[in-house]
């Protein structure tokens, strides 16, 4: 019985259900749920980043470290949170998320999804640390900690190391290097004695400085001045056998460059056979001529060629062209007819002609080296001191007659201390004179020695000058001016040495010695016209032939003296193409050779108004030589390093000044000479032998004293202190 309508409905429903089941018309299992995979990655780093995940996935997995996956039902909302830092890398962004908020990634899964937590790798800057040193500039062992990015630590200067920004580096220098003591570091963040601390924030250079230990000290006494410096010590001989007038432009330009102030004419022993004007009706009666010699070397009464130009042309082209102080050598040996001794009247006519040509001969010496048997002398008693003195003295002698014709011309006599037979005592006691002329050649052909030339020969000149001063005092002529009329390294057959750095160093010291000694005038032998080749020779005492420019065995070009060139000679300026027989003829006329460079440097010191100062050397007095003079309110120094292979650090002390507004150093040295002519040498001269390198000039600016300078091997250095 159905108790109510509800029972009827339920019963009907059950019946329908049973009916549908029995007939296969339905199921009671719900449809399957869709799931998706969430992949979580990272960059910078690509793995190991801890990510928090909420909620846990279908497998109850939540948090994980990249890379990892989680599985969720479709439509699930997941929140992932990345750390702000991973190692030293900084979180930058999420990618692949539905939405993001800073480090949070919100994902609603509607498909397989990949999200990535991105981190920024910090840019680490790297910088280069350069480690240098001074005195010495290389080879100093420096300890370095820590090692750099390339695992390199300690090194020897100069070297580099590479570090990350911010790295703290400690460098330690030795207490001394090469005999020099450590002084300071520069370029460091902080320093402690020999330690340099550097924090790398940029490319940096640090320098370990060492104080040079001077091998010598030069002290200049600025309080007491000596003799006046006479610029006329910057002089050159010229010879009538060289066409100086035809080459006047080059000659005067070269002399100006070297600072030449005075000249002597007409050329050594030629003077006693040279007659300045032809006394006949030849095609050019003004040309000079020479007495012709017979086979025994004695004038035979005939004449021969005596030069290119008239005296008037010489005066115009050279003396006036270069504004030089002129000295002449009067012919004492032969008369104009070449049949007897010289006549004062010829010298008188010469100085008179000079006045007519517009100049005054400043010095005229009676004869050349009259004390020597090699000098032509047709007097009854040739090369005799008493005969010579008598010819100069008296009212009809050279002195009185020349002075009468040209009162401002100084008349002099020749001297040679130590001559055998004695010469000076007789001449100085009996002749009349305003000055004496002395010639100095310390070495002979075949026995040239560079060490002696550089180390002692210049100083020997001062010894000889002091002897002459003593001789003058004995004769009652104290204070008589001394003119050094000729000088050079070797008295005949010059070779490689005469055109090398060695003679330049000798010449520079000679100029210093003459300046200190108060020499009034000097002329080097010879400016032009002295180039010798290998055909010149003489017979030595042992009967063998000694060829100019060859070594003592006569086998090869002077290998026993220093020099690179295969020619040489007396000339200190290149003779040029007119001397075509000489190996150096390819040089442009007037090229300054090493000895001329010594004059060029000294012309900065031997200036009008200057006075000698005492420059004393302590320490290495063998290799270091110094000369000094006042200089336009300042001080000029000439410093020589006579050591061929080693530099010389020299401390300069001034007795009054402790600072200078400017210091300039002019240097000529062995390295410059070596560069000048060897195309294949070290270093090579790319221009070959035609480019003789010039001195170098270094302007050091303001300096304090004592001041240490390093002198290059075999060098002459002029230091101008303002």
C-alpha positions as CSV (number, residue, x, y, z in Angstrom):
1,X,0.0,0.0,0.0
2,X,1.3,3.4,-0.9
3,X,1.1,5.7,2.0
4,X,1.8,9.0,0.3
5,X,2.7,10.6,-3.0
6,X,6.4,10.6,-1.9
7,X,6.4,6.9,-1.8
8,X,4.9,6.7,-5.2
9,X,7.7,9.0,-6.6
10,X,10.5,7.1,-5.0
11,X,9.2,3.8,-6.1
12,X,8.9,5.2,-9.6
13,X,12.4,6.5,-9.5
14,X,13.9,3.2,-8.3
15,X,12.0,1.4,-10.9
16,X,13.2,3.7,-13.7
17,X,16.8,3.4,-12.4
18,X,16.6,-0.3,-12.4
19,X,15.1,-0.2,-15.8
20,X,17.9,2.0,-17.2
21,X,20.6,-0.1,-15.6
22,X,19.2,-3.3,-16.9
23,X,18.9,-1.8,-20.4
24,X,22.6,-0.2,-20.3
25,X,21.5,3.4,-20.6
26,X,23.9,5.2,-18.0
27,X,26.9,5.2,-15.5
28,X,27.6,6.5,-12.0
29,X,31.5,7.3,-12.5
30,X,32.3,11.1,-12.9
31,X,34.4,12.4,-16.0
32,X,38.3,12.4,-15.5
33,X,40.1,15.6,-14.2
34,X,42.6,17.4,-16.6
35,X,46.2,17.9,-15.2
36,X,49.1,20.1,-16.4
37,X,52.8,20.2,-15.7
38,X,54.5,23.3,-14.3
39,X,58.3,23.5,-15.0
40,X,60.3,25.9,-12.9
41,X,63.7,27.0,-14.2
42,X,66.3,29.7,-13.4
43,X,69.0,31.7,-15.1
44,X,72.2,33.1,-13.6
45,X,72.5,30.5,-12.1
46,X,70.8,27.8,-14.3
47,X,70.2,25.5,-11.3
48,X,70.1,25.3,-7.6
49,X,67.8,28.2,-6.9
50,X,65.4,27.4,-4.0
51,X,61.8,28.3,-5.0
52,X,58.9,28.2,-2.6
53,X,55.7,26.7,-4.1
54,X,52.2,26.9,-2.8
55,X,50.0,24.8,-2.9
56,X,51.7,21.4,-3.1
57,X,51.0,19.7,-6.3
58,X,48.9,16.5,-7.0
59,X,51.9,14.5,-5.7
60,X,52.1,16.6,-2.5
61,X,55.4,18.2,-3.8
62,X,55.8,21.9,-3.1
63,X,59.1,23.8,-2.7
64,X,62.0,22.8,-5.0
65,X,65.4,23.8,-6.4
66,X,65.7,24.7,-10.0
67,X,65.1,23.0,-12.3
68,X,62.1,21.0,-11.2
69,X,58.5,20.2,-12.2
70,X,55.1,20.1,-10.5
71,X,51.8,18.6,-11.6
72,X,48.5,20.3,-11.0
73,X,44.9,20.0,-12.1
74,X,43.7,22.4,-14.7
75,X,42.7,25.8,-13.3
76,X,44.9,25.5,-10.2
77,X,46.4,28.7,-9.1
78,X,50.0,28.4,-7.9
79,X,52.2,30.9,-6.2
80,X,56.0,30.7,-6.6
81,X,58.4,32.8,-4.7
82,X,62.1,33.2,-5.6
83,X,64.8,34.4,-3.2
84,X,66.1,38.0,-3.7
85,X,69.7,36.7,-4.1
86,X,71.2,33.5,-5.3
87,X,74.8,33.4,-4.4
88,X,76.1,36.8,-5.4
89,X,73.6,37.2,-8.2
90,X,70.5,39.4,-7.8
91,X,67.0,38.5,-8.7
92,X,65.8,40.5,-11.7
93,X,62.5,39.0,-13.1
94,X,60.2,36.1,-13.7
95,X,59.2,35.0,-17.1
96,X,56.3,32.7,-18.1
97,X,54.0,33.7,-15.2
98,X,50.4,34.7,-15.4
99,X,51.2,37.7,-13.2
100,X,54.3,38.7,-11.2
101,X,54.9,40.9,-8.1
102,X,58.6,41.4,-7.5
103,X,59.9,38.0,-6.5
104,X,56.5,36.3,-6.7
105,X,55.2,34.5,-9.7
106,X,51.4,33.7,-10.0
107,X,50.4,31.0,-12.4
108,X,46.9,29.7,-13.2
109,X,47.4,26.5,-15.1
110,X,45.5,26.1,-18.4
111,X,48.3,24.3,-20.2
112,X,51.7,22.9,-19.5
113,X,53.6,26.0,-18.4
114,X,57.3,26.9,-17.9
115,X,58.3,29.7,-15.6
116,X,61.8,31.0,-15.1
117,X,63.4,33.0,-12.2
118,X,66.0,35.2,-13.8
119,X,69.1,36.5,-11.9
120,X,71.6,39.1,-12.9
121,X,75.2,38.1,-12.8
122,X,77.1,41.0,-11.4
123,X,79.7,42.5,-13.9
124,X,83.1,42.1,-12.3
125,X,85.5,44.8,-13.6
126,X,89.1,43.8,-14.1
127,X,92.0,46.2,-14.0
128,X,95.6,46.1,-14.9
129,X,98.3,46.9,-12.3
130,X,101.6,48.0,-13.9
131,X,104.7,47.8,-11.7
132,X,107.7,49.9,-12.7
133,X,110.9,51.0,-11.1
134,X,113.5,53.8,-11.5
135,X,117.2,53.7,-11.0
136,X,117.2,51.0,-12.3
137,X,114.4,51.1,-14.8
138,X,114.1,47.3,-15.0
139,X,115.1,44.1,-13.4
140,X,114.0,45.0,-9.8
141,X,112.4,41.9,-8.1
142,X,109.0,42.8,-6.5
143,X,107.0,40.4,-4.4
144,X,103.2,40.5,-5.1
145,X,100.4,39.2,-3.0
146,X,97.9,37.8,-3.8
147,X,98.4,36.2,-7.2
148,X,96.3,37.8,-10.0
149,X,93.5,36.4,-12.1
150,X,96.1,34.6,-14.2
151,X,97.8,33.1,-11.1
152,X,100.8,35.4,-11.6
153,X,102.3,36.9,-8.5
154,X,106.0,38.1,-8.0
155,X,107.8,39.7,-10.9
156,X,110.7,41.8,-12.1
157,X,110.1,45.3,-13.3
158,X,108.5,46.3,-15.5
159,X,105.5,43.9,-15.4
160,X,101.7,43.8,-15.2
161,X,99.1,41.9,-13.2
162,X,95.3,41.7,-13.7
163,X,92.9,41.9,-10.8
164,X,89.2,42.2,-10.2
165,X,87.8,45.4,-9.0
166,X,88.3,45.9,-5.3
167,X,91.2,43.5,-5.0
168,X,93.7,44.6,-2.4
169,X,97.2,44.0,-3.5
170,X,100.4,44.2,-1.5
171,X,103.7,44.8,-3.2
172,X,107.1,44.7,-1.5
173,X,110.3,46.2,-3.0
174,X,113.9,45.2,-2.0
175,X,115.8,47.6,0.2
176,X,118.4,48.1,-2.6
177,X,118.9,47.3,-6.2
178,X,122.0,47.6,-8.3
179,X,123.8,49.5,-5.5
180,X,121.0,52.0,-5.3
181,X,118.9,52.3,-2.1
182,X,115.1,52.2,-2.1
183,X,113.7,55.7,-1.7
184,X,109.9,55.6,-2.2
185,X,106.8,54.1,-3.9
186,X,104.5,56.3,-6.1
187,X,101.0,55.5,-7.3
188,X,100.0,53.4,-4.2
189,X,96.9,53.7,-2.1
190,X,99.1,53.6,1.0
191,X,102.7,52.9,1.6
192,X,104.8,51.6,4.5
193,X,108.6,51.8,3.9
194,X,109.2,49.3,1.1
195,X,105.5,48.1,1.0
196,X,102.9,49.4,-1.4
197,X,99.2,48.8,-0.8
198,X,96.9,49.1,-3.8
199,X,93.1,48.8,-3.9
200,X,92.2,48.1,-7.5
201,X,89.5,50.5,-8.6
202,X,91.0,51.4,-12.0
203,X,94.0,50.6,-14.1
204,X,97.0,51.7,-11.9
205,X,100.7,52.2,-12.2
206,X,103.0,52.0,-9.2
207,X,106.7,52.7,-9.3
208,X,109.4,51.6,-6.9
209,X,111.9,54.5,-6.8
210,X,115.6,53.9,-5.9
211,X,118.0,56.7,-5.2
212,X,121.0,56.7,-7.5
213,X,124.2,56.4,-5.5
214,X,126.6,58.9,-7.1
215,X,130.0,57.7,-8.0
216,X,131.3,61.2,-8.0
217,X,130.3,64.6,-6.5
218,X,131.0,67.9,-8.4
219,X,131.0,71.0,-6.2
220,X,131.0,74.4,-7.8
221,X,132.3,77.3,-5.8
222,X,130.1,80.1,-7.0
223,X,131.5,82.6,-4.5
224,X,135.0,83.1,-6.0
225,X,135.5,83.8,-9.7
226,X,138.7,83.1,-11.7
227,X,140.0,84.4,-15.0
228,X,137.7,85.9,-17.6
229,X,136.6,83.3,-20.2
230,X,137.8,84.3,-23.7
231,X,135.6,83.1,-26.5
232,X,138.6,83.3,-28.8
233,X,139.7,79.9,-27.6
234,X,137.0,78.7,-30.0
235,X,139.2,78.9,-33.0
236,X,140.2,77.0,-36.1
237,X,143.2,76.9,-38.5
238,X,142.4,77.3,-42.2
239,X,144.9,76.4,-44.9
240,X,145.6,78.0,-48.3
241,X,145.6,74.6,-49.9
242,X,141.8,74.2,-49.4
243,X,139.5,76.4,-51.4
244,X,137.9,78.2,-48.4
245,X,136.6,81.1,-50.6
246,X,135.0,78.7,-53.1
247,X,133.3,76.9,-50.2
248,X,132.7,80.1,-48.2
249,X,129.0,79.6,-47.7
250,X,129.5,76.1,-46.3
251,X,132.6,77.1,-44.2
252,X,130.9,80.1,-42.6
253,X,127.7,78.2,-41.9
254,X,129.6,75.3,-40.3
255,X,131.8,77.6,-38.2
256,X,128.7,79.5,-37.0
257,X,127.0,76.2,-36.0
258,X,130.1,75.2,-34.0
259,X,130.5,78.7,-32.5
260,X,133.9,79.4,-34.0
261,X,135.2,82.9,-33.2
262,X,138.8,83.0,-34.4
263,X,140.9,81.7,-37.3
264,X,144.6,81.3,-38.2
265,X,146.0,81.6,-41.8
266,X,147.7,80.4,-44.0
267,X,148.4,76.9,-42.6
268,X,151.2,75.5,-40.4
269,X,154.5,74.8,-42.0
270,X,153.3,76.2,-45.3
271,X,153.7,79.6,-43.6
272,X,157.5,79.6,-43.9
273,X,157.4,79.0,-47.7
274,X,154.1,80.9,-48.3
275,X,154.1,84.3,-50.0
276,X,150.8,86.1,-49.9
277,X,151.1,88.1,-53.1
278,X,152.9,87.3,-56.4
279,X,155.5,90.0,-57.1
280,X,155.5,89.7,-60.9
281,X,153.3,90.3,-63.9
282,X,151.5,86.9,-64.0
283,X,147.9,86.7,-65.1
284,X,146.9,87.3,-61.5
285,X,149.7,89.1,-59.7
286,X,147.7,89.0,-56.4
287,X,147.6,85.2,-56.1
288,X,149.8,83.6,-53.4
289,X,152.7,81.2,-54.2
290,X,154.9,78.8,-52.5
291,X,158.7,78.3,-52.7
292,X,159.4,75.1,-54.6
293,X,161.6,72.6,-52.9
294,X,164.3,70.4,-54.4
295,X,164.5,66.6,-53.7
296,X,166.1,67.4,-50.4
297,X,163.1,69.5,-49.3
298,X,165.0,72.8,-49.6
299,X,163.7,75.7,-51.6
300,X,165.5,75.9,-55.0
301,X,164.7,79.5,-56.0
302,X,161.6,78.6,-58.0
303,X,158.0,79.0,-57.1
304,X,154.9,76.7,-57.2
305,X,151.2,76.9,-56.6
306,X,150.2,78.5,-53.3
307,X,146.5,78.6,-53.1
308,X,143.2,79.3,-54.7
309,X,142.4,82.9,-53.9
310,X,143.9,86.3,-53.3
311,X,144.2,87.6,-49.8
312,X,141.5,90.3,-50.5
313,X,139.1,87.5,-51.6
314,X,139.9,85.6,-48.4
315,X,139.2,88.7,-46.3
316,X,135.9,89.3,-48.0
317,X,134.6,85.8,-48.2
318,X,135.8,84.4,-44.9
319,X,137.1,86.9,-42.4
320,X,134.4,89.5,-43.0
321,X,131.9,86.9,-44.2
322,X,132.0,85.2,-40.8
323,X,133.2,88.1,-38.6
324,X,136.2,86.2,-37.3
325,X,139.2,87.4,-35.3
326,X,142.2,86.8,-37.7
327,X,145.7,85.7,-36.9
328,X,148.4,85.4,-39.5
329,X,151.7,83.6,-39.5
330,X,154.5,85.7,-41.0
331,X,157.0,83.9,-43.3
332,X,160.2,83.7,-41.3
333,X,161.8,81.0,-43.4
334,X,162.0,82.3,-46.9
335,X,162.1,85.6,-48.8
336,X,159.8,86.4,-51.8
337,X,162.6,85.2,-54.2
338,X,162.9,81.9,-52.3
339,X,166.6,82.4,-52.1
340,X,167.1,83.5,-48.5
341,X,165.5,84.0,-45.1
342,X,162.2,85.7,-44.5
343,X,162.0,89.5,-44.6
344,X,159.9,91.7,-42.1
345,X,158.9,93.9,-45.0
346,X,156.7,91.1,-46.4
347,X,154.8,90.8,-43.1
348,X,154.5,94.6,-42.9
349,X,153.0,94.7,-46.4
350,X,150.6,92.0,-45.4
351,X,149.1,93.7,-42.3
352,X,149.0,97.0,-44.3
353,X,147.0,95.3,-47.0
354,X,144.6,93.9,-44.3
355,X,144.0,97.4,-43.1
356,X,143.3,98.5,-46.7
357,X,140.9,95.6,-47.0
358,X,138.9,96.8,-44.0
359,X,140.2,94.5,-41.2
360,X,142.9,94.5,-38.5
361,X,145.0,91.4,-38.1
362,X,144.6,90.8,-34.3
363,X,147.7,88.5,-34.0
364,X,150.7,87.9,-36.2
365,X,153.2,85.3,-35.1
366,X,156.7,85.3,-36.5
367,X,157.1,82.0,-38.2
368,X,155.6,78.6,-37.5
369,X,157.5,75.9,-35.5
370,X,160.9,77.5,-36.0
371,X,162.5,75.4,-33.2
372,X,162.1,72.2,-35.3
373,X,164.3,71.0,-38.1
374,X,161.3,70.1,-40.1
375,X,160.5,73.8,-40.5
376,X,161.9,75.5,-43.6
377,X,164.5,78.2,-42.6
378,X,167.0,79.7,-45.0
379,X,168.8,81.7,-42.3
380,X,172.5,81.0,-42.0
381,X,171.8,79.3,-38.7
382,X,168.5,77.6,-39.3
383,X,166.1,76.8,-36.5
384,X,168.3,78.7,-34.1
385,X,166.9,80.5,-31.0
386,X,169.4,83.3,-31.0
387,X,169.0,84.0,-34.7
388,X,165.2,83.9,-34.3
389,X,165.2,86.3,-31.3
390,X,167.5,88.8,-33.1
391,X,165.3,88.8,-36.2
392,X,162.2,89.6,-34.1
393,X,163.9,92.3,-31.9
394,X,165.4,95.6,-32.7
395,X,164.2,98.6,-34.7
396,X,164.5,96.7,-38.0
397,X,163.0,93.5,-36.6
398,X,159.6,91.9,-37.2
399,X,158.1,93.2,-34.0
400,X,158.9,96.9,-34.4
401,X,158.1,97.1,-38.1
402,X,154.8,95.2,-37.8
403,X,153.7,97.4,-34.9
404,X,154.6,100.5,-36.8
405,X,152.4,99.5,-39.7
406,X,149.5,98.1,-37.7
407,X,149.7,99.3,-34.0
408,X,146.7,97.2,-32.9
409,X,148.2,94.0,-34.2
410,X,149.7,91.8,-31.5
411,X,153.0,90.4,-32.5
412,X,154.1,87.1,-31.0
413,X,156.9,84.5,-31.0
414,X,156.8,80.7,-30.9
415,X,157.7,78.7,-27.8
416,X,158.2,75.0,-27.1
417,X,159.0,74.1,-23.5
418,X,161.4,71.2,-23.2
419,X,162.8,71.7,-26.7
420,X,166.2,70.2,-27.4
421,X,168.2,72.2,-28.0
422,X,166.7,74.7,-25.5
423,X,164.6,77.4,-27.3
424,X,162.4,79.2,-24.9
425,X,164.9,80.8,-22.5
426,X,166.8,82.5,-25.3
427,X,163.8,83.7,-27.3
428,X,161.8,84.9,-24.2
429,X,164.8,86.8,-22.8
430,X,165.9,88.5,-26.1
431,X,162.9,88.9,-28.4
432,X,160.2,91.5,-28.4
433,X,156.6,90.2,-28.2
434,X,153.0,90.8,-27.1
435,X,152.1,87.1,-26.8
436,X,153.7,83.7,-27.2
437,X,152.3,80.9,-29.4
438,X,152.5,77.2,-28.4
439,X,151.5,74.1,-30.4
440,X,150.3,70.9,-28.7
441,X,150.1,67.4,-30.2
442,X,150.5,64.7,-27.4
443,X,150.6,61.6,-29.6
444,X,152.6,60.3,-32.6
445,X,151.5,58.3,-35.7
446,X,151.5,54.6,-35.1
447,X,151.3,54.9,-31.3
448,X,147.9,56.5,-30.8
449,X,146.3,55.4,-27.6
450,X,142.7,56.3,-26.8
451,X,142.9,55.8,-23.1
452,X,145.9,58.2,-22.8
453,X,144.2,60.7,-25.1
454,X,141.0,60.7,-23.0
455,X,142.4,60.3,-19.5
456,X,145.6,62.4,-19.3
457,X,146.6,64.2,-22.5
458,X,144.3,67.2,-22.0
459,X,145.6,67.7,-18.4
460,X,149.2,67.5,-19.7
461,X,148.5,70.6,-21.7
462,X,147.9,72.6,-18.5
463,X,151.2,71.3,-17.2
464,X,152.9,72.7,-20.3
465,X,151.1,76.0,-20.1
466,X,152.2,76.4,-16.5
467,X,155.7,75.7,-17.6
468,X,155.4,78.5,-20.2
469,X,154.1,80.8,-17.5
470,X,157.1,80.0,-15.3
471,X,159.4,80.6,-18.3
472,X,157.8,84.0,-18.9
473,X,158.2,84.9,-15.3
474,X,161.8,84.0,-15.4
475,X,162.3,86.2,-18.5
476,X,160.5,89.1,-16.7
477,X,157.3,88.8,-18.8
478,X,154.8,87.5,-16.3
479,X,151.2,87.7,-17.5
480,X,152.1,87.6,-21.2
481,X,149.1,86.1,-23.1
482,X,149.5,82.6,-24.3
483,X,148.0,81.6,-27.7
484,X,147.7,77.9,-28.4
485,X,148.0,78.2,-32.2
486,X,147.8,74.5,-33.1
487,X,146.5,71.4,-31.3
488,X,145.3,68.0,-32.1
489,X,145.8,64.4,-31.0
490,X,148.6,63.4,-33.4
491,X,151.3,65.6,-34.9
492,X,151.2,63.9,-38.4
493,X,149.4,61.3,-40.4
494,X,146.1,61.5,-38.6
495,X,143.7,58.7,-39.0
496,X,140.5,57.2,-37.5
497,X,141.2,58.6,-34.0
498,X,141.2,62.2,-35.3
499,X,137.6,61.8,-36.6
500,X,136.3,59.7,-33.7
501,X,134.5,60.4,-30.4
502,X,137.8,59.9,-28.6
503,X,139.4,63.1,-30.1
504,X,136.1,64.9,-29.4
505,X,136.4,64.1,-25.7
506,X,140.0,65.2,-25.8
507,X,139.1,68.4,-27.5
508,X,136.4,69.2,-25.0
509,X,138.7,68.7,-22.1
510,X,141.4,70.8,-23.9
511,X,138.9,73.7,-24.1
512,X,138.2,73.3,-20.4
513,X,141.9,73.2,-19.5
514,X,142.6,76.3,-21.6
515,X,139.6,78.2,-20.1
516,X,140.8,77.4,-16.6
517,X,144.4,78.4,-17.5
518,X,143.3,81.8,-18.9
519,X,144.6,81.1,-22.4
520,X,143.8,84.2,-24.5
521,X,143.3,82.5,-27.9
522,X,143.4,79.1,-29.5
523,X,143.0,77.6,-33.0
524,X,142.5,73.8,-33.5
525,X,144.4,72.1,-36.3
526,X,142.5,72.1,-38.7
527,X,139.0,73.2,-39.8
528,X,139.0,72.2,-43.4
529,X,141.5,70.6,-45.8
530,X,142.9,67.8,-43.6
531,X,141.4,64.6,-44.9
532,X,143.9,61.8,-45.3
533,X,143.5,58.5,-47.2
534,X,145.4,55.3,-47.1
535,X,148.0,56.4,-49.6
536,X,149.8,58.7,-47.1
537,X,152.7,57.2,-45.3
538,X,155.9,57.9,-43.6
539,X,159.0,55.9,-42.7
540,X,159.1,55.0,-39.0
541,X,162.2,54.9,-36.9
542,X,162.5,51.2,-37.4
543,X,162.6,51.6,-41.2
544,X,159.0,50.4,-41.8
545,X,156.4,52.3,-43.7
546,X,153.5,53.6,-41.5
547,X,150.4,54.3,-43.6
548,X,148.0,56.9,-42.4
549,X,144.8,55.4,-41.0
550,X,146.3,51.9,-40.6
551,X,147.2,50.1,-37.5
552,X,150.7,49.7,-36.1
553,X,151.3,46.6,-38.1
554,X,150.2,48.4,-41.3
555,X,147.8,45.6,-42.1
556,X,144.3,46.9,-41.6
557,X,142.6,50.2,-40.9
558,X,143.4,51.3,-37.4
559,X,141.9,48.5,-35.4
560,X,143.8,49.6,-32.3
561,X,141.8,52.8,-31.8
562,X,138.1,53.2,-31.5
563,X,136.0,54.2,-34.5
564,X,133.7,52.9,-37.1
565,X,134.6,55.0,-40.2
566,X,137.2,54.0,-42.8
567,X,138.6,57.4,-43.2
568,X,140.1,60.1,-41.0
569,X,142.2,63.2,-40.9
570,X,142.9,66.5,-39.2
571,X,139.8,68.2,-40.5
572,X,137.0,68.6,-38.0
573,X,134.5,69.7,-40.6
574,X,133.9,67.6,-43.7
575,X,135.9,68.8,-46.6
576,X,133.2,67.7,-49.0
577,X,133.5,66.7,-52.7
578,X,136.4,69.0,-53.3
579,X,138.6,66.4,-51.5
580,X,137.6,63.6,-53.9
581,X,140.7,61.5,-53.0
582,X,139.5,61.1,-49.4
583,X,137.1,58.3,-48.3
584,X,135.0,60.9,-46.5
585,X,134.4,63.0,-49.7
586,X,130.7,61.9,-49.9
587,X,129.9,64.0,-46.8
588,X,128.3,67.4,-47.4
589,X,130.8,70.2,-47.1
590,X,130.9,71.5,-43.6
591,X,129.3,68.5,-41.8
592,X,130.3,68.7,-38.2
593,X,132.5,65.8,-37.2
594,X,133.0,64.7,-33.6
595,X,135.6,67.3,-32.6
596,X,133.5,70.1,-34.1
597,X,130.7,68.9,-31.9
598,X,132.9,69.4,-28.8
599,X,133.4,73.0,-29.9
600,X,129.7,73.4,-30.5
601,X,128.9,72.3,-26.9
602,X,131.7,74.4,-25.4
603,X,130.4,77.5,-27.3
604,X,127.5,77.5,-24.7
605,X,130.1,78.0,-22.0
606,X,132.9,80.1,-23.5
607,X,130.9,83.3,-23.8
608,X,131.8,87.0,-23.4
609,X,131.4,88.2,-19.8
610,X,131.8,84.8,-18.2
611,X,134.4,84.0,-15.6
612,X,135.9,80.7,-14.6
613,X,134.5,79.0,-11.5
614,X,136.2,76.2,-9.5
615,X,134.6,72.8,-10.0
616,X,136.0,70.2,-7.7
617,X,135.4,66.5,-8.1
618,X,135.4,63.9,-5.3
619,X,134.8,60.2,-5.7
620,X,135.6,58.8,-9.1
621,X,138.2,61.3,-10.3
622,X,139.5,58.9,-12.9
623,X,136.4,58.9,-15.1
624,X,134.6,62.2,-14.1
625,X,136.1,65.6,-15.0
626,X,134.3,69.0,-14.5
627,X,134.8,72.6,-15.6
628,X,132.6,75.5,-14.7
629,X,132.0,79.2,-15.5
630,X,129.5,81.9,-14.7
631,X,126.7,82.2,-17.3
632,X,124.4,85.2,-17.7
633,X,123.6,85.3,-13.9
634,X,123.7,81.5,-13.7
635,X,126.2,78.7,-13.9
636,X,127.6,76.6,-16.7
637,X,129.1,73.2,-16.2
638,X,131.0,70.9,-18.5
639,X,131.0,67.3,-17.3
640,X,132.9,64.4,-18.9
641,X,132.4,60.7,-18.4
642,X,135.7,59.2,-19.5
643,X,134.5,55.6,-19.0
644,X,133.9,53.8,-22.3
645,X,131.3,51.3,-21.1
646,X,129.7,52.5,-17.8
647,X,127.4,55.4,-17.0
648,X,128.4,57.7,-14.2
649,X,125.8,59.1,-11.7
650,X,127.2,62.4,-10.6
651,X,125.8,64.6,-7.8
652,X,126.1,68.4,-8.5
653,X,126.4,70.7,-5.6
654,X,126.4,74.5,-5.8
655,X,128.0,76.5,-3.0
656,X,125.4,79.3,-3.1
657,X,122.2,78.2,-4.8
658,X,119.9,75.4,-3.7
659,X,117.4,75.6,-6.6
660,X,117.2,76.6,-10.2
661,X,114.4,77.8,-12.4
662,X,115.7,75.8,-15.3
663,X,118.4,73.2,-16.0
664,X,119.3,72.3,-19.5
665,X,121.7,69.5,-20.4
666,X,123.4,69.2,-23.9
667,X,125.1,65.9,-24.5
668,X,127.4,64.4,-27.2
669,X,128.5,60.9,-26.5
670,X,129.8,57.6,-27.8
671,X,126.3,56.3,-28.6
672,X,125.6,59.4,-30.8
673,X,128.9,58.9,-32.6
674,X,128.2,55.2,-33.1
675,X,124.8,56.1,-34.6
676,X,126.3,58.7,-36.9
677,X,127.9,56.6,-39.5
678,X,127.2,52.9,-39.3
679,X,124.3,51.7,-41.5
680,X,124.6,48.2,-40.0
681,X,125.8,49.1,-36.5
682,X,124.0,49.1,-33.2
683,X,121.9,51.2,-33.3
684,X,121.9,51.5,-37.1
685,X,121.9,54.9,-38.9
686,X,119.1,54.5,-41.4
687,X,120.6,57.4,-43.5
688,X,124.0,55.9,-43.7
689,X,127.3,57.8,-43.3
690,X,126.0,61.1,-44.5
691,X,124.1,61.9,-41.4
692,X,126.4,62.6,-38.4
693,X,124.0,62.8,-35.5
694,X,123.8,66.0,-33.5
695,X,124.1,66.4,-29.7
696,X,120.9,65.9,-27.7
697,X,119.3,68.6,-25.5
698,X,117.2,67.9,-22.4
699,X,115.4,70.7,-20.6
700,X,114.9,69.5,-17.1
701,X,112.9,72.5,-15.9
702,X,113.1,73.7,-12.3
703,X,115.4,71.7,-10.1
704,X,116.7,71.6,-6.6
705,X,120.3,71.0,-5.6
706,X,122.2,68.8,-5.0
707,X,121.1,67.4,-8.3
708,X,122.1,63.9,-9.6
709,X,122.7,63.5,-13.3
710,X,123.7,60.2,-15.0
711,X,126.4,60.7,-17.5
712,X,126.4,58.3,-20.5
713,X,129.6,56.4,-21.3
714,X,132.3,58.4,-23.1
715,X,130.3,61.6,-23.0
716,X,130.7,65.4,-22.9
717,X,127.8,67.2,-21.2
718,X,127.1,70.9,-20.9
719,X,124.8,71.8,-18.0
720,X,123.3,75.3,-18.1
721,X,121.9,76.3,-14.7
722,X,119.7,79.4,-14.7
